[in-house]
Amino acid sequence: MRPTRCPAETDRRGATRVVHRTEITGSAADTLGPEITADFPEIVAGSIKHAGQN
């Protein structure tokens, strides 16, 4: 598994874009992937909230 990166970018208009990506590889990826990413909705919501505060 590669580290999760969640960069926030601001465009010319001042809009913020949050990208959340996790790459899971290996023989257990199909099994572990859904377990690892199950909380993505909460993680992304928190990232968006945090980005709006900066």
KEVOLUM-390389 format. One record per residue (C-alpha): y, x, z; residue number from 1. Coordinates in Angstrom, 3 decimals, padded with zeros to 6 digits, always signed. Each point is the difference from the previous one (the first is absolute). Example, Ala and Ser with C-alpha at 12.3 -4.5 7.8 and 13.67 -1.06 7.14 Angstrom:
<yy -004.500 | xx +012.300 | zz +007.800 | pos 1>
<yy +003.440 | xx +001.370 | zz -000.660 | pos 2>
***
This chain:
<yy +000.000 | xx +000.000 | zz +000.000 | pos 1>
<yy +003.444 | xx +001.250 | zz -000.829 | pos 2>
<yy +002.894 | xx -000.480 | zz +002.408 | pos 3>
<yy +001.932 | xx -003.222 | zz -000.324 | pos 4>
<yy +003.474 | xx +000.434 | zz -001.392 | pos 5>
<yy +002.664 | xx -002.644 | zz +000.284 | pos 6>
<yy +003.229 | xx +001.281 | zz -001.522 | pos 7>
<yy +003.087 | xx -002.190 | zz -000.183 | pos 8>
<yy +002.342 | xx +000.401 | zz -002.948 | pos 9>
<yy +003.470 | xx -001.424 | zz -000.549 | pos 10>
<yy +001.114 | xx -000.753 | zz -003.540 | pos 11>
<yy +003.492 | xx -000.064 | zz -001.522 | pos 12>
<yy +000.549 | xx -003.589 | zz +001.116 | pos 13>
<yy -000.838 | xx +000.842 | zz +003.599 | pos 14>
<yy -003.347 | xx -001.811 | zz -000.110 | pos 15>
<yy -002.808 | xx +001.603 | zz +001.979 | pos 16>
<yy -003.494 | xx +000.355 | zz -001.399 | pos 17>
<yy -002.882 | xx +000.746 | zz +002.348 | pos 18>
<yy -003.232 | xx +001.335 | zz -001.495 | pos 19>
<yy -003.170 | xx +000.032 | zz +002.114 | pos 20>
<yy -003.023 | xx +001.743 | zz -001.441 | pos 21>
<yy -003.309 | xx +001.106 | zz +001.440 | pos 22>
<yy -002.700 | xx +001.617 | zz -002.091 | pos 23>
<yy -003.505 | xx -000.244 | zz +001.418 | pos 24>
<yy -002.713 | xx +002.032 | zz -001.691 | pos 25>
<yy -003.570 | xx +000.948 | zz +000.690 | pos 26>
<yy -003.332 | xx -001.700 | zz +000.341 | pos 27>
<yy +001.177 | xx -002.388 | zz +002.740 | pos 28>
<yy +003.290 | xx -000.960 | zz -001.693 | pos 29>
<yy -001.204 | xx -003.490 | zz -000.949 | pos 30>
<yy -000.977 | xx -000.696 | zz +003.592 | pos 31>
<yy +002.853 | xx +001.719 | zz +001.802 | pos 32>
<yy +002.779 | xx -000.969 | zz -002.408 | pos 33>
<yy +000.299 | xx -003.636 | zz +001.080 | pos 34>
<yy -000.174 | xx +000.996 | zz +003.670 | pos 35>
<yy +002.675 | xx +002.656 | zz -000.345 | pos 36>
<yy +002.368 | xx -002.163 | zz -002.057 | pos 37>
<yy -000.501 | xx -003.281 | zz +001.902 | pos 38>
<yy +003.331 | xx +000.403 | zz +001.794 | pos 39>
<yy +002.028 | xx +000.790 | zz -003.147 | pos 40>
<yy +001.998 | xx -003.261 | zz +000.174 | pos 41>
<yy +001.197 | xx +000.852 | zz +003.525 | pos 42>
<yy +000.626 | xx +003.647 | zz -000.891 | pos 43>
<yy +002.033 | xx -000.892 | zz -003.082 | pos 44>
<yy +002.003 | xx -002.630 | zz +001.902 | pos 45>
<yy +000.815 | xx +002.590 | zz +002.677 | pos 46>
<yy +000.974 | xx +002.558 | zz -002.642 | pos 47>
<yy +002.328 | xx -002.487 | zz -001.676 | pos 48>
<yy +001.568 | xx -000.926 | zz +003.342 | pos 49>
<yy +000.495 | xx +003.680 | zz +000.844 | pos 50>
<yy +001.460 | xx +000.781 | zz -003.430 | pos 51>
<yy +002.530 | xx -002.796 | zz +000.430 | pos 52>
<yy +001.228 | xx +001.542 | zz +003.245 | pos 53>
<yy +000.870 | xx +003.349 | zz -001.565 | pos 54>
***
